Amino acid sequence: MLLPRLRDLREDRDLSQKQIAAVLGIDQRVYSTYETGKRDIPLNHLITLADYYHVTVDYLLGRK
């Protein structure tokens, strides 16, 4: 599942994939696969990112 908002949120804050991967405790290459939709992002990572960016999981998923 492609989540373009992940990239937008990261870039809006001038953060690198490596920095966000560190927040999640994963390798940058794994995080990259989340942004490109090559791998589904686990629910616990979605929740962590929603908290980190101060948005809802629904927002990350593209829901209103």
CHARMM internal coordinates of N, CA and C (Angstrom, degrees):
IC EDIT
DIST 1 N 1 CA 1.4450
DIST 1 CA 1 C 1.5306
ANGL 1 N 1 CA 1 C 108.67
DIST 1 C 2 N 1.2958
ANGL 1 CA 1 C 2 N 116.11
DIHE 1 N 1 CA 1 C 2 N 121.89
DIST 2 N 2 CA 1.4588
ANGL 1 C 2 N 2 CA 122.04
DIHE 1 CA 1 C 2 N 2 CA 179.32
DIST 2 CA 2 C 1.5287
ANGL 2 N 2 CA 2 C 109.47
DIHE 1 C 2 N 2 CA 2 C -80.04
DIST 2 C 3 N 1.3295
ANGL 2 CA 2 C 3 N 115.84
DIHE 2 N 2 CA 2 C 3 N 127.58
DIST 3 N 3 CA 1.4628
ANGL 2 C 3 N 3 CA 121.54
DIHE 2 CA 2 C 3 N 3 CA 179.36
DIST 3 CA 3 C 1.5253
ANGL 3 N 3 CA 3 C 109.10
DIHE 2 C 3 N 3 CA 3 C -119.91
DIST 3 C 4 N 1.3486
ANGL 3 CA 3 C 4 N 117.58
DIHE 3 N 3 CA 3 C 4 N 81.25
DIST 4 N 4 CA 1.4676
ANGL 3 C 4 N 4 CA 119.93
DIHE 3 CA 3 C 4 N 4 CA -175.89
DIST 4 CA 4 C 1.5177
ANGL 4 N 4 CA 4 C 113.35
DIHE 3 C 4 N 4 CA 4 C -60.42
DIST 4 C 5 N 1.3146
ANGL 4 CA 4 C 5 N 117.25
DIHE 4 N 4 CA 4 C 5 N -23.83
DIST 5 N 5 CA 1.4650
ANGL 4 C 5 N 5 CA 118.70
DIHE 4 CA 4 C 5 N 5 CA -179.91
DIST 5 CA 5 C 1.5297
ANGL 5 N 5 CA 5 C 111.56
DIHE 4 C 5 N 5 CA 5 C -66.66
DIST 5 C 6 N 1.3212
ANGL 5 CA 5 C 6 N 117.55
DIHE 5 N 5 CA 5 C 6 N -26.39
DIST 6 N 6 CA 1.4660
ANGL 5 C 6 N 6 CA 119.30
DIHE 5 CA 5 C 6 N 6 CA 176.40
DIST 6 CA 6 C 1.5217
ANGL 6 N 6 CA 6 C 110.30
DIHE 5 C 6 N 6 CA 6 C -59.64
DIST 6 C 7 N 1.2895
ANGL 6 CA 6 C 7 N 115.70
DIHE 6 N 6 CA 6 C 7 N -47.63
DIST 7 N 7 CA 1.4688
ANGL 6 C 7 N 7 CA 120.11
DIHE 6 CA 6 C 7 N 7 CA 179.90
DIST 7 CA 7 C 1.5269
ANGL 7 N 7 CA 7 C 110.65
DIHE 6 C 7 N 7 CA 7 C -66.07
DIST 7 C 8 N 1.3194
ANGL 7 CA 7 C 8 N 116.64
DIHE 7 N 7 CA 7 C 8 N -44.39
DIST 8 N 8 CA 1.4643
ANGL 7 C 8 N 8 CA 120.41
DIHE 7 CA 7 C 8 N 8 CA -179.06
DIST 8 CA 8 C 1.5251
ANGL 8 N 8 CA 8 C 111.53
DIHE 7 C 8 N 8 CA 8 C -60.02
DIST 8 C 9 N 1.3277
ANGL 8 CA 8 C 9 N 117.20
DIHE 8 N 8 CA 8 C 9 N -46.40
DIST 9 N 9 CA 1.4550
ANGL 8 C 9 N 9 CA 120.79
DIHE 8 CA 8 C 9 N 9 CA 179.89
DIST 9 CA 9 C 1.5252
ANGL 9 N 9 CA 9 C 111.02
DIHE 8 C 9 N 9 CA 9 C -62.32
DIST 9 C 10 N 1.3132
ANGL 9 CA 9 C 10 N 116.04
DIHE 9 N 9 CA 9 C 10 N -43.38
DIST 10 N 10 CA 1.4664
ANGL 9 C 10 N 10 CA 120.82
DIHE 9 CA 9 C 10 N 10 CA -179.90
DIST 10 CA 10 C 1.5170
ANGL 10 N 10 CA 10 C 110.78
DIHE 9 C 10 N 10 CA 10 C -63.55
DIST 10 C 11 N 1.3133
ANGL 10 CA 10 C 11 N 116.90
DIHE 10 N 10 CA 10 C 11 N -47.78
DIST 11 N 11 CA 1.4616
ANGL 10 C 11 N 11 CA 120.53
DIHE 10 CA 10 C 11 N 11 CA -177.56
DIST 11 CA 11 C 1.5285
ANGL 11 N 11 CA 11 C 111.91
DIHE 10 C 11 N 11 CA 11 C -68.91
DIST 11 C 12 N 1.3239
ANGL 11 CA 11 C 12 N 117.52
DIHE 11 N 11 CA 11 C 12 N -35.66
DIST 12 N 12 CA 1.4630
ANGL 11 C 12 N 12 CA 120.92
DIHE 11 CA 11 C 12 N 12 CA 177.79
DIST 12 CA 12 C 1.5243
ANGL 12 N 12 CA 12 C 111.68
DIHE 11 C 12 N 12 CA 12 C -60.46
DIST 12 C 13 N 1.3040
ANGL 12 CA 12 C 13 N 116.07
DIHE 12 N 12 CA 12 C 13 N -26.29
DIST 13 N 13 CA 1.4663
ANGL 12 C 13 N 13 CA 121.22
DIHE 12 CA 12 C 13 N 13 CA -179.25
DIST 13 CA 13 C 1.5285
ANGL 13 N 13 CA 13 C 112.55
DIHE 12 C 13 N 13 CA 13 C -101.89
DIST 13 C 14 N 1.3350
ANGL 13 CA 13 C 14 N 116.07
DIHE 13 N 13 CA 13 C 14 N 9.23
DIST 14 N 14 CA 1.4648
ANGL 13 C 14 N 14 CA 122.51
DIHE 13 CA 13 C 14 N 14 CA -179.95
DIST 14 CA 14 C 1.5279
ANGL 14 N 14 CA 14 C 112.45
DIHE 13 C 14 N 14 CA 14 C 54.04
DIST 14 C 15 N 1.3264
ANGL 14 CA 14 C 15 N 115.04
DIHE 14 N 14 CA 14 C 15 N 44.00
DIST 15 N 15 CA 1.4604
ANGL 14 C 15 N 15 CA 120.89
DIHE 14 CA 14 C 15 N 15 CA 178.43
DIST 15 CA 15 C 1.5243
ANGL 15 N 15 CA 15 C 109.67
DIHE 14 C 15 N 15 CA 15 C -105.88
DIST 15 C 16 N 1.3165
ANGL 15 CA 15 C 16 N 115.87
DIHE 15 N 15 CA 15 C 16 N 151.63
DIST 16 N 16 CA 1.4589
ANGL 15 C 16 N 16 CA 121.02
DIHE 15 CA 15 C 16 N 16 CA 177.28
DIST 16 CA 16 C 1.5224
ANGL 16 N 16 CA 16 C 109.91
DIHE 15 C 16 N 16 CA 16 C -92.96
DIST 16 C 17 N 1.3126
ANGL 16 CA 16 C 17 N 115.97
DIHE 16 N 16 CA 16 C 17 N 162.25
DIST 17 N 17 CA 1.4592
ANGL 16 C 17 N 17 CA 119.97
DIHE 16 CA 16 C 17 N 17 CA 174.75
DIST 17 CA 17 C 1.5279
ANGL 17 N 17 CA 17 C 109.87
DIHE 16 C 17 N 17 CA 17 C -60.76
DIST 17 C 18 N 1.3156
ANGL 17 CA 17 C 18 N 116.43
DIHE 17 N 17 CA 17 C 18 N -35.47
DIST 18 N 18 CA 1.4644
ANGL 17 C 18 N 18 CA 120.79
DIHE 17 CA 17 C 18 N 18 CA 179.96
DIST 18 CA 18 C 1.5278
ANGL 18 N 18 CA 18 C 111.05
DIHE 17 C 18 N 18 CA 18 C -62.82
DIST 18 C 19 N 1.3209
ANGL 18 CA 18 C 19 N 116.88
DIHE 18 N 18 CA 18 C 19 N -39.66
DIST 19 N 19 CA 1.4648
ANGL 18 C 19 N 19 CA 120.31
DIHE 18 CA 18 C 19 N 19 CA 179.17
DIST 19 CA 19 C 1.5304
ANGL 19 N 19 CA 19 C 111.64
DIHE 18 C 19 N 19 CA 19 C -65.47
DIST 19 C 20 N 1.3252
ANGL 19 CA 19 C 20 N 116.27
DIHE 19 N 19 CA 19 C 20 N -42.34
DIST 20 N 20 CA 1.4630
ANGL 19 C 20 N 20 CA 119.65
DIHE 19 CA 19 C 20 N 20 CA -179.92
DIST 20 CA 20 C 1.5277
ANGL 20 N 20 CA 20 C 110.23
DIHE 19 C 20 N 20 CA 20 C -71.05
DIST 20 C 21 N 1.3162
ANGL 20 CA 20 C 21 N 116.90
DIHE 20 N 20 CA 20 C 21 N -37.95
DIST 21 N 21 CA 1.4664
ANGL 20 C 21 N 21 CA 120.04
DIHE 20 CA 20 C 21 N 21 CA 176.22
DIST 21 CA 21 C 1.5257
ANGL 21 N 21 CA 21 C 110.06
DIHE 20 C 21 N 21 CA 21 C -59.17
DIST 21 C 22 N 1.3194
ANGL 21 CA 21 C 22 N 117.55
DIHE 21 N 21 CA 21 C 22 N -38.24
DIST 22 N 22 CA 1.4686
ANGL 21 C 22 N 22 CA 121.29
DIHE 21 CA 21 C 22 N 22 CA 178.67
DIST 22 CA 22 C 1.5322
ANGL 22 N 22 CA 22 C 110.59
DIHE 21 C 22 N 22 CA 22 C -64.09
DIST 22 C 23 N 1.3329
ANGL 22 CA 22 C 23 N 117.15
DIHE 22 N 22 CA 22 C 23 N -38.07
DIST 23 N 23 CA 1.4708
ANGL 22 C 23 N 23 CA 120.86
DIHE 22 CA 22 C 23 N 23 CA 177.26
DIST 23 CA 23 C 1.5298
ANGL 23 N 23 CA 23 C 109.60
DIHE 22 C 23 N 23 CA 23 C -59.94
DIST 23 C 24 N 1.3290
ANGL 23 CA 23 C 24 N 115.76
DIHE 23 N 23 CA 23 C 24 N -38.17
DIST 24 N 24 CA 1.4625
ANGL 23 C 24 N 24 CA 121.19
DIHE 23 CA 23 C 24 N 24 CA -177.85
DIST 24 CA 24 C 1.5329
ANGL 24 N 24 CA 24 C 112.81
DIHE 23 C 24 N 24 CA 24 C -86.03
DIST 24 C 25 N 1.3285
ANGL 24 CA 24 C 25 N 116.98
DIHE 24 N 24 CA 24 C 25 N -12.97
DIST 25 N 25 CA 1.4586
ANGL 24 C 25 N 25 CA 120.71
DIHE 24 CA 24 C 25 N 25 CA -177.94
DIST 25 CA 25 C 1.5126
ANGL 25 N 25 CA 25 C 112.93
DIHE 24 C 25 N 25 CA 25 C 73.64
DIST 25 C 26 N 1.3400
ANGL 25 CA 25 C 26 N 115.38
DIHE 25 N 25 CA 25 C 26 N 34.27
DIST 26 N 26 CA 1.4637
ANGL 25 C 26 N 26 CA 120.96
DIHE 25 CA 25 C 26 N 26 CA -179.72
DIST 26 CA 26 C 1.5207
ANGL 26 N 26 CA 26 C 109.66
DIHE 25 C 26 N 26 CA 26 C -128.72
DIST 26 C 27 N 1.3155
ANGL 26 CA 26 C 27 N 116.10
DIHE 26 N 26 CA 26 C 27 N 170.82
DIST 27 N 27 CA 1.4580
ANGL 26 C 27 N 27 CA 122.07
DIHE 26 CA 26 C 27 N 27 CA 176.76
DIST 27 CA 27 C 1.5291
ANGL 27 N 27 CA 27 C 110.36
DIHE 26 C 27 N 27 CA 27 C -75.88
DIST 27 C 28 N 1.3082
ANGL 27 CA 27 C 28 N 116.84
DIHE 27 N 27 CA 27 C 28 N 148.27
DIST 28 N 28 CA 1.4637
ANGL 27 C 28 N 28 CA 122.01
DIHE 27 CA 27 C 28 N 28 CA 179.29
DIST 28 CA 28 C 1.5238
ANGL 28 N 28 CA 28 C 111.64
DIHE 27 C 28 N 28 CA 28 C -57.52
DIST 28 C 29 N 1.3232
ANGL 28 CA 28 C 29 N 117.24
DIHE 28 N 28 CA 28 C 29 N -36.11
DIST 29 N 29 CA 1.4702
ANGL 28 C 29 N 29 CA 119.85
DIHE 28 CA 28 C 29 N 29 CA -178.99
DIST 29 CA 29 C 1.5280
ANGL 29 N 29 CA 29 C 111.23
DIHE 28 C 29 N 29 CA 29 C -64.36
DIST 29 C 30 N 1.3151
ANGL 29 CA 29 C 30 N 116.55
DIHE 29 N 29 CA 29 C 30 N -35.87
DIST 30 N 30 CA 1.4716
ANGL 29 C 30 N 30 CA 120.25
DIHE 29 CA 29 C 30 N 30 CA 177.70
DIST 30 CA 30 C 1.5215
ANGL 30 N 30 CA 30 C 109.30
DIHE 29 C 30 N 30 CA 30 C -67.94
DIST 30 C 31 N 1.3350
ANGL 30 CA 30 C 31 N 115.98
DIHE 30 N 30 CA 30 C 31 N -45.31
DIST 31 N 31 CA 1.4665
ANGL 30 C 31 N 31 CA 118.64
DIHE 30 CA 30 C 31 N 31 CA 179.11
DIST 31 CA 31 C 1.5279
ANGL 31 N 31 CA 31 C 110.79
DIHE 30 C 31 N 31 CA 31 C -59.35
DIST 31 C 32 N 1.3043
ANGL 31 CA 31 C 32 N 117.35
DIHE 31 N 31 CA 31 C 32 N -39.99
DIST 32 N 32 CA 1.4623
ANGL 31 C 32 N 32 CA 121.83
DIHE 31 CA 31 C 32 N 32 CA 179.03
DIST 32 CA 32 C 1.5276
ANGL 32 N 32 CA 32 C 110.96
DIHE 31 C 32 N 32 CA 32 C -57.11
DIST 32 C 33 N 1.3187
ANGL 32 CA 32 C 33 N 116.73
DIHE 32 N 32 CA 32 C 33 N -37.93
DIST 33 N 33 CA 1.4707
ANGL 32 C 33 N 33 CA 119.45
DIHE 32 CA 32 C 33 N 33 CA 179.90
DIST 33 CA 33 C 1.5234
ANGL 33 N 33 CA 33 C 111.55
DIHE 32 C 33 N 33 CA 33 C -68.79
DIST 33 C 34 N 1.3323
ANGL 33 CA 33 C 34 N 117.20
DIHE 33 N 33 CA 33 C 34 N -25.50
DIST 34 N 34 CA 1.4655
ANGL 33 C 34 N 34 CA 120.12
DIHE 33 CA 33 C 34 N 34 CA 174.82
DIST 34 CA 34 C 1.5250
ANGL 34 N 34 CA 34 C 109.98
DIHE 33 C 34 N 34 CA 34 C -68.75
DIST 34 C 35 N 1.3283
ANGL 34 CA 34 C 35 N 115.93
DIHE 34 N 34 CA 34 C 35 N -46.69
DIST 35 N 35 CA 1.4766
ANGL 34 C 35 N 35 CA 119.83
DIHE 34 CA 34 C 35 N 35 CA -178.41
DIST 35 CA 35 C 1.5187
ANGL 35 N 35 CA 35 C 112.26
DIHE 34 C 35 N 35 CA 35 C -64.53
DIST 35 C 36 N 1.3127
ANGL 35 CA 35 C 36 N 117.32
DIHE 35 N 35 CA 35 C 36 N -35.17
DIST 36 N 36 CA 1.4585
ANGL 35 C 36 N 36 CA 120.36
DIHE 35 CA 35 C 36 N 36 CA -177.44
DIST 36 CA 36 C 1.5237
ANGL 36 N 36 CA 36 C 113.17
DIHE 35 C 36 N 36 CA 36 C -86.74
DIST 36 C 37 N 1.3243
ANGL 36 CA 36 C 37 N 116.55
DIHE 36 N 36 CA 36 C 37 N -7.97
DIST 37 N 37 CA 1.4588
ANGL 36 C 37 N 37 CA 120.33
DIHE 36 CA 36 C 37 N 37 CA 179.56
DIST 37 CA 37 C 1.5097
ANGL 37 N 37 CA 37 C 114.19
DIHE 36 C 37 N 37 CA 37 C 80.97
DIST 37 C 38 N 1.3289
ANGL 37 CA 37 C 38 N 117.44
DIHE 37 N 37 CA 37 C 38 N 11.31
DIST 38 N 38 CA 1.4642
ANGL 37 C 38 N 38 CA 120.47
DIHE 37 CA 37 C 38 N 38 CA 178.85
DIST 38 CA 38 C 1.5220
ANGL 38 N 38 CA 38 C 111.66
DIHE 37 C 38 N 38 CA 38 C -76.18
DIST 38 C 39 N 1.3264
ANGL 38 CA 38 C 39 N 115.63
DIHE 38 N 38 CA 38 C 39 N -19.37
DIST 39 N 39 CA 1.4608
ANGL 38 C 39 N 39 CA 121.24
DIHE 38 CA 38 C 39 N 39 CA 178.83
DIST 39 CA 39 C 1.5193
ANGL 39 N 39 CA 39 C 107.87
DIHE 38 C 39 N 39 CA 39 C -140.84
DIST 39 C 40 N 1.3310
ANGL 39 CA 39 C 40 N 116.07
DIHE 39 N 39 CA 39 C 40 N 138.10
DIST 40 N 40 CA 1.4662
ANGL 39 C 40 N 40 CA 119.90
DIHE 39 CA 39 C 40 N 40 CA 175.91
DIST 40 CA 40 C 1.5193
ANGL 40 N 40 CA 40 C 109.23
DIHE 39 C 40 N 40 CA 40 C -71.32
DIST 40 C 41 N 1.3086
ANGL 40 CA 40 C 41 N 115.64
DIHE 40 N 40 CA 40 C 41 N 140.49
DIST 41 N 41 CA 1.4491
ANGL 40 C 41 N 41 CA 120.72
DIHE 40 CA 40 C 41 N 41 CA -179.97
DIST 41 CA 41 C 1.5295
ANGL 41 N 41 CA 41 C 109.30
DIHE 40 C 41 N 41 CA 41 C -84.78
DIST 41 C 42 N 1.3195
ANGL 41 CA 41 C 42 N 117.15
DIHE 41 N 41 CA 41 C 42 N 130.24
DIST 42 N 42 CA 1.4699
ANGL 41 C 42 N 42 CA 119.54
DIHE 41 CA 41 C 42 N 42 CA 179.46
DIST 42 CA 42 C 1.5344
ANGL 42 N 42 CA 42 C 111.42
DIHE 41 C 42 N 42 CA 42 C -63.52
DIST 42 C 43 N 1.3143
ANGL 42 CA 42 C 43 N 115.49
DIHE 42 N 42 CA 42 C 43 N 151.31
DIST 43 N 43 CA 1.4573
ANGL 42 C 43 N 43 CA 121.22
DIHE 42 CA 42 C 43 N 43 CA -178.01
DIST 43 CA 43 C 1.5255
ANGL 43 N 43 CA 43 C 111.93
DIHE 42 C 43 N 43 CA 43 C -56.88
DIST 43 C 44 N 1.3203
ANGL 43 CA 43 C 44 N 117.68
DIHE 43 N 43 CA 43 C 44 N -41.05
DIST 44 N 44 CA 1.4658
ANGL 43 C 44 N 44 CA 119.18
DIHE 43 CA 43 C 44 N 44 CA -179.09
DIST 44 CA 44 C 1.5252
ANGL 44 N 44 CA 44 C 111.73
DIHE 43 C 44 N 44 CA 44 C -63.62
DIST 44 C 45 N 1.3208
ANGL 44 CA 44 C 45 N 117.75
DIHE 44 N 44 CA 44 C 45 N -32.14
DIST 45 N 45 CA 1.4657
ANGL 44 C 45 N 45 CA 120.48
DIHE 44 CA 44 C 45 N 45 CA 176.64
DIST 45 CA 45 C 1.5259
ANGL 45 N 45 CA 45 C 110.92
DIHE 44 C 45 N 45 CA 45 C -73.58
DIST 45 C 46 N 1.3304
ANGL 45 CA 45 C 46 N 117.09
DIHE 45 N 45 CA 45 C 46 N -37.37
DIST 46 N 46 CA 1.4681
ANGL 45 C 46 N 46 CA 120.35
DIHE 45 CA 45 C 46 N 46 CA 175.51
DIST 46 CA 46 C 1.5249
ANGL 46 N 46 CA 46 C 110.72
DIHE 45 C 46 N 46 CA 46 C -59.85
DIST 46 C 47 N 1.3116
ANGL 46 CA 46 C 47 N 115.75
DIHE 46 N 46 CA 46 C 47 N -44.54
DIST 47 N 47 CA 1.4583
ANGL 46 C 47 N 47 CA 120.18
DIHE 46 CA 46 C 47 N 47 CA -179.57
DIST 47 CA 47 C 1.5287
ANGL 47 N 47 CA 47 C 110.52
DIHE 46 C 47 N 47 CA 47 C -64.82
DIST 47 C 48 N 1.3188
ANGL 47 CA 47 C 48 N 116.79
DIHE 47 N 47 CA 47 C 48 N -43.51
DIST 48 N 48 CA 1.4657
ANGL 47 C 48 N 48 CA 120.54
DIHE 47 CA 47 C 48 N 48 CA 178.54
DIST 48 CA 48 C 1.5178
ANGL 48 N 48 CA 48 C 110.93
DIHE 47 C 48 N 48 CA 48 C -60.36
DIST 48 C 49 N 1.3212
ANGL 48 CA 48 C 49 N 117.37
DIHE 48 N 48 CA 48 C 49 N -43.48
DIST 49 N 49 CA 1.4677
ANGL 48 C 49 N 49 CA 120.78
DIHE 48 CA 48 C 49 N 49 CA -179.25
DIST 49 CA 49 C 1.5247
ANGL 49 N 49 CA 49 C 111.40
DIHE 48 C 49 N 49 CA 49 C -69.37
DIST 49 C 50 N 1.3135
ANGL 49 CA 49 C 50 N 117.32
DIHE 49 N 49 CA 49 C 50 N -38.16
DIST 50 N 50 CA 1.4722
ANGL 49 C 50 N 50 CA 120.09
DIHE 49 CA 49 C 50 N 50 CA 177.33
DIST 50 CA 50 C 1.5260
ANGL 50 N 50 CA 50 C 109.67
DIHE 49 C 50 N 50 CA 50 C -61.20
DIST 50 C 51 N 1.3173
ANGL 50 CA 50 C 51 N 116.75
DIHE 50 N 50 CA 50 C 51 N -44.12
DIST 51 N 51 CA 1.4676
ANGL 50 C 51 N 51 CA 120.33
DIHE 50 CA 50 C 51 N 51 CA 177.22
DIST 51 CA 51 C 1.5256
ANGL 51 N 51 CA 51 C 111.16
DIHE 50 C 51 N 51 CA 51 C -64.63
DIST 51 C 52 N 1.3086
ANGL 51 CA 51 C 52 N 116.69
DIHE 51 N 51 CA 51 C 52 N -42.88
DIST 52 N 52 CA 1.4651
ANGL 51 C 52 N 52 CA 121.92
DIHE 51 CA 51 C 52 N 52 CA -178.33
DIST 52 CA 52 C 1.5363
ANGL 52 N 52 CA 52 C 111.26
DIHE 51 C 52 N 52 CA 52 C -61.00
DIST 52 C 53 N 1.3211
ANGL 52 CA 52 C 53 N 116.03
DIHE 52 N 52 CA 52 C 53 N -44.34
DIST 53 N 53 CA 1.4676
ANGL 52 C 53 N 53 CA 121.26
DIHE 52 CA 52 C 53 N 53 CA -177.63
DIST 53 CA 53 C 1.5395
ANGL 53 N 53 CA 53 C 112.79
DIHE 52 C 53 N 53 CA 53 C -89.44
DIST 53 C 54 N 1.3212
ANGL 53 CA 53 C 54 N 117.27
DIHE 53 N 53 CA 53 C 54 N -4.05
DIST 54 N 54 CA 1.4696
ANGL 53 C 54 N 54 CA 121.98
DIHE 53 CA 53 C 54 N 54 CA -178.79
DIST 54 CA 54 C 1.5304
ANGL 54 N 54 CA 54 C 111.70
DIHE 53 C 54 N 54 CA 54 C 60.12
DIST 54 C 55 N 1.3295
ANGL 54 CA 54 C 55 N 114.36
DIHE 54 N 54 CA 54 C 55 N 46.48
DIST 55 N 55 CA 1.4660
ANGL 54 C 55 N 55 CA 121.91
DIHE 54 CA 54 C 55 N 55 CA 175.77
DIST 55 CA 55 C 1.5268
ANGL 55 N 55 CA 55 C 107.22
DIHE 54 C 55 N 55 CA 55 C -131.09
DIST 55 C 56 N 1.3159
ANGL 55 CA 55 C 56 N 116.08
DIHE 55 N 55 CA 55 C 56 N 173.80
DIST 56 N 56 CA 1.4624
ANGL 55 C 56 N 56 CA 119.72
DIHE 55 CA 55 C 56 N 56 CA 177.38
DIST 56 CA 56 C 1.5263
ANGL 56 N 56 CA 56 C 110.36
DIHE 55 C 56 N 56 CA 56 C -90.66
DIST 56 C 57 N 1.3209
ANGL 56 CA 56 C 57 N 114.59
DIHE 56 N 56 CA 56 C 57 N 159.37
DIST 57 N 57 CA 1.4624
ANGL 56 C 57 N 57 CA 119.44
DIHE 56 CA 56 C 57 N 57 CA 174.00
DIST 57 CA 57 C 1.5238
ANGL 57 N 57 CA 57 C 109.21
DIHE 56 C 57 N 57 CA 57 C -62.03
DIST 57 C 58 N 1.3348
ANGL 57 CA 57 C 58 N 117.38
DIHE 57 N 57 CA 57 C 58 N -38.18
DIST 58 N 58 CA 1.4706
ANGL 57 C 58 N 58 CA 120.46
DIHE 57 CA 57 C 58 N 58 CA 176.48
DIST 58 CA 58 C 1.5244
ANGL 58 N 58 CA 58 C 110.94
DIHE 57 C 58 N 58 CA 58 C -56.21
DIST 58 C 59 N 1.3196
ANGL 58 CA 58 C 59 N 117.29
DIHE 58 N 58 CA 58 C 59 N -41.47
DIST 59 N 59 CA 1.4702
ANGL 58 C 59 N 59 CA 120.14
DIHE 58 CA 58 C 59 N 59 CA 178.47
DIST 59 CA 59 C 1.5303
ANGL 59 N 59 CA 59 C 110.33
DIHE 58 C 59 N 59 CA 59 C -61.99
DIST 59 C 60 N 1.3211
ANGL 59 CA 59 C 60 N 116.79
DIHE 59 N 59 CA 59 C 60 N -45.31
DIST 60 N 60 CA 1.4748
ANGL 59 C 60 N 60 CA 119.92
DIHE 59 CA 59 C 60 N 60 CA 178.79
DIST 60 CA 60 C 1.5204
ANGL 60 N 60 CA 60 C 111.32
DIHE 59 C 60 N 60 CA 60 C -60.52
DIST 60 C 61 N 1.3141
ANGL 60 CA 60 C 61 N 115.98
DIHE 60 N 60 CA 60 C 61 N -33.87
DIST 61 N 61 CA 1.4676
ANGL 60 C 61 N 61 CA 120.21
DIHE 60 CA 60 C 61 N 61 CA -178.78
DIST 61 CA 61 C 1.5279
ANGL 61 N 61 CA 61 C 112.95
DIHE 60 C 61 N 61 CA 61 C -83.29
DIST 61 C 62 N 1.3274
ANGL 61 CA 61 C 62 N 116.43
DIHE 61 N 61 CA 61 C 62 N -2.08
DIST 62 N 62 CA 1.4594
ANGL 61 C 62 N 62 CA 119.81
DIHE 61 CA 61 C 62 N 62 CA 178.86
DIST 62 CA 62 C 1.5075
ANGL 62 N 62 CA 62 C 114.21
DIHE 61 C 62 N 62 CA 62 C 86.24
DIST 62 C 63 N 1.3368
ANGL 62 CA 62 C 63 N 116.19
DIHE 62 N 62 CA 62 C 63 N 12.56
DIST 63 N 63 CA 1.4602
ANGL 62 C 63 N 63 CA 120.08
DIHE 62 CA 62 C 63 N 63 CA 177.90
DIST 63 CA 63 C 1.5149
ANGL 63 N 63 CA 63 C 108.83
DIHE 62 C 63 N 63 CA 63 C -91.46
DIST 63 C 64 N 1.3152
ANGL 63 CA 63 C 64 N 116.25
DIHE 63 N 63 CA 63 C 64 N 155.38
DIST 64 N 64 CA 1.4691
ANGL 63 C 64 N 64 CA 119.58
DIHE 63 CA 63 C 64 N 64 CA -179.79
DIST 64 CA 64 C 1.5000
ANGL 64 N 64 CA 64 C 111.53
DIHE 63 C 64 N 64 CA 64 C -84.60
END
COOR INIT
IC SEED 1 N 1 CA 1 C
IC BUILD
